[in-house]
Amino acid sequence: MYCKITHESHDKKILRISASRFATRIVPSVCGKSDVVLVGIVRERLYGIDTVEESLKVVDSMSMKSSKFKVLVGINDKEFDIITKSLTSRNLLKGKFMSPIIAMVSQYEIANGYVARNLTATSSRLSLTAMKNPLQFYKLMWTIATKSLSLVRTPQARPLLEQKIPSFVDSYLKEGSEVMSLKLLNEVRNGESFEKFVAVVPMENLEDVYQSLNSRELEKLARDAVDMRLNVLQKDSVGLWIPVLVMYCIFPIAFLIKGLKYIGNAEIGELANFETEGVVIIGSWVRDKRRD
C-alpha cells in the first residue's frame, strides 16, 4: 500500500483512514462443519469500498451457488429489532448502516440473526468502566470531542486508543468482539443445516473476530463453557451512567461555577472596600482643607 510521507502529528497519522482494506476473510470449516465468511464494513458510509455494499455482493454471489447459508450481523438486539420492524413500516432507516443487508436477506427469505452483545449489557459494562476509571473517562470524552467518530472507530486508531483508554478498549472493543466470536461459534454448532455462514461485522471488530475463529482455540471450549462466558459478558448489571455524570460532570461544573462566583464576590467586596476607603480619605481631606 502506498503511504505518502508527511509531517502530520502522530495522532493524525494513526487516525488517518487508509485506503481499502478489502476486508472479506474466510475461516474454513469451523468446528469441522461450516465455513464462516467474515465481511468487515465501516459505519459511516452505506455504499462504496468496505461498506455494506460489499456484504450485499457477497450474499448475492453466495445465494446463486447455494441456499444453505445464514447471514449474521454484528449489531445489538435493539438495533436489530428496530431495523427488522422498519421493513414492514413506512419509516426508512437511512442512518442504520446494516439496514440494506437486513432488508435484502428478509426480502429473499434468507436465514439471519445478530451476534453482537445486547445493548443494555454494553451500556452497563461501559458505565462500570467509567466509574472505576475517571481519568480515562475524561480522556475518552476529549477524544470524542476533538476527533470524529469515523476516525476513532478505524482499525488504525486502535494503538492510540489502547494507549490512552485501555480499559474502554477492553470493555467495548475486545469484549464486544469476543461476544461476536462466541455467538458465531454457537451458530455453527447449532446450525447443522447450513453449509456456510456470512458474518457482517463492524470494521473495528473484524480483526479480533477473525483471529479468534482462525486460531481454533474457541473450538476447544465445551458448550457449557461458551454459555458461561457469554453469561458473564452479557450480564445486565445496574447502570451507573447517572452517578458517573453527576460525579464527573455535574459536580465539577457546579464547583467551578461556585468558585467563580466566590472569586467574583470577593473581588467586588474588595473593590467596594477600596472605594469606601477612598471616599473616607477624600472626605477627610476635604474637611481638613476647609479647616485650613
N, C-alpha and C positions, 0 to 999 in steps of 0.2 A: 504494500500500500504506500503510495506516495505521501510524504509528510513535508510540508513547507516549513522551513526554519524561520522562526520569527523571534522577536524579543518580548513576547507576551509573558505575563506572570505565570507562576507555577499553577495557581488555582485555575486560571483560564485555560491553560494548556490541558489540564486534566479534564475539565468540564466541557471542553470543546467537543461538539458532536462530530464524530468521524463519518466517513463515507459508509456505504452499505456494508453490513457485517454478514450478509447472506445467511441469516440466522434460521436455517432449517437443518435440524440434526435428526439422525435416525439412530435409535437404540434397538438393535436387532434382538429378537427372541427374549424378551424379558420374562423371567421365570420359566424359560423354555417353552413359552406359549405363543405370545403375540409380539409383533414389532410395535414400537412406540415412535411416532414421528412428532418431534418437538418443533414448533414454529414460534419463534420469538418476535413480538411486534412492539413497536413504540406506541405510546398512548396518544400523542398529540395530533397525529395525522391519521385520517381514515384510508387514504389511498396513496400509493407510491411505494418506493423501496422500503422494506422492513416494516410494513404496516399490515393491517388486517386484510388488505388486498392479496398479500402473499398467501395467507391462510385460505382465502377463498379459492385461489388457484390450486392449492394442494388438495383441498377437499373435492373440488370439481374433477381434478385428474384422478383421484382415488375412486370416486363414485363411478367412473367409466370402466374401472377394472373389476371392482368388487362392491358388493353391498354389505359385506360383513365387517363393518368397521364402526367405530364410535368416536364422536368428537367431544372433547372435554375442554372447557375454557377456564383460564386462570383468573376468575373473578369471584367475589364473595357471594354469599347466599342472597343478600338483599338486592344487590345489583342484578344478579341473575333473574330473580323473581320479577323485578321491575321491567327488565327488557322482555322477558317472556310474556308478561301481561300486556305490554305495549303492542305486541304483534297482533292482538285482537282488538285493539282500540285505534283511535284516530291520532293519538299522541305519538309523534315521531321523536325518537331519542337520538338526535343528531350528535349530541355530545358524548354518548356512550361508545367507547372505542371498540367494544365487542359486539355491538348491535348487528352489523352486517353478517357476521358469521353465524350468529344465533338465528337470525331471520332466514338465512339460506338453508341451514340444516332442518329448521322447522318446516320450511316450505316443501322440501324434498323428503320429509319424514325420516331423517337420519337420526339415529340414537345419539343423545347428547346429555351433557351434565356439566357441573362445575367442580373444580378441585382446589380452589383457594380456601383459606381459613375464613370462618364466619366473621362477619363484621364486628359483632359485639365482643368476641374473643380478642380480635386485633386491637380494638379500642381499649379494652380493659388492660391488656398487656402493655400497650404504649403508655397509658396513664400511670401504671405502676412504675415503669421505667423512668418516666418524667419525675415522679415523686422521689425516687431514690437518687436521681442524678440531676440536680438543679442546674449545675454549670453546663452540662451537655444540653439541657433543655434550652437554655439561653443561646447556646451555640447553634442549635437546630433552628430556633426562631430567626436568628441573624442570617443563617444560610438561606432560609426560605425567603426572607425579606430582601436579600441582596442578590440572589441568583434565581433565575426562573426554574420552575419545577421540571421543565423539559430537560434542562441540563443536569439537575440534581438526580434525576431518575436514570440517566445514561450509565451503562457499564463503566465508562471511563471515569465517572465520578466516584466509583466505589473506593479506591485507595484513599481519596481525600476524606470521604465520609467515615471510613474505618479509623482514620487518624483523629478526626475531630469529635465524632459522636459514635464511638464503637458500641455502646450499649443499645442505641436505637437501631444500628445496623443489625445487631444480633436479634433483637426482639421483633423487628419488622421484616427485614430482607431475608436473613438466614432462616429464622423460624418459619416465615411465610413460604419460603422455597421448600423447606423440609415437609411442611404440610402437603404441598402440592406433590412432592415425590411419594410420600406415604399413601396419599389418596390414589395416585396413579397406580401404585403397586397393588392396592386393593382392587382397583378396577380391572386390572389384568388378571388377578387371581380369581375374581368373581365372574369375569366376562368370558365364559367358556365358548360362547357362540361367536365371538369376534376374532377375526384374524389380525386386525390392526387397530391401533388407537392413534388418533390425532389430538395432540395436546397443544392448544394455543395459549401461550403464557406471555406475560409482560416481559419485555426485553431485559429488565433488571433482574429477573428471576431465572432466565434461561440457562445461564452457565451453571448455577448451583444445582438446578434440577437435572441437567444433563450429566453432570459429574456424579450425582448421587445414583442415578439409574445405570449409568455406564460402568460404575465401579463394581457393581454386582454385590455390594455389601448389604444393601437393603433386602436382597432376595434371601439372605440367610436368616432374616428375622421371622420368627413364627407369627402367625396371625394374631395371637393374643398380645404379643409384644408390640406389634404395629398399632393395634387398637388402644393399648395402654398409653403409648406415646402420643397418639392423636388426642386422647382424652386430656392429657397434660397440656398439650399445645393449644387446644381449643376450649380450655376451661373458662367459663364465663364468671369471672370474679367481679368484685364490686368496682365500678368505675370511679376513678379518682380525679377526673378532669376538673370538677368544680373546686376541690381543695387545692389542686395544682394552680389553677388560675387565680384563686384567692391569695394563696401564699406567695406565688412567684410573679404575679402581675398586678393584682389589685392593691395588695398591701404596699409593695414598693412605690406604686404611683401615689397612693394616699399619703405615705410618709413623705414623699418628695413634695407634694402639694402643701402639706402641713409645714414642712421645713421652709419652703419658700415664703409661705405666709408669715411664719415666725420671724424670718430674716427681714421681710418687708416691714412688719410691725415694729421690729426693733429699730430699723433704720428711720422709720417715721418718728418713733419716740425720741431717738437721739436728735433728729432734726428739730423736733418740737422743743426739746430742752435747749438746744443751741439757740433757737430763735427767741425763746423766753429769756434766756440769759442775756442775749443781745439787747432785747428791749429794756431789760432791767438796767443794764450797763449804760445804754444810751439815755434812759430816763434819769439815772443818777447823774450822768454827765450834764444833762440839760439843767437839772435842778441846781447843780453846783455852779454852772455857768451864770444862772440868773442871780445867784447869791453874790457873785463877783460884780 
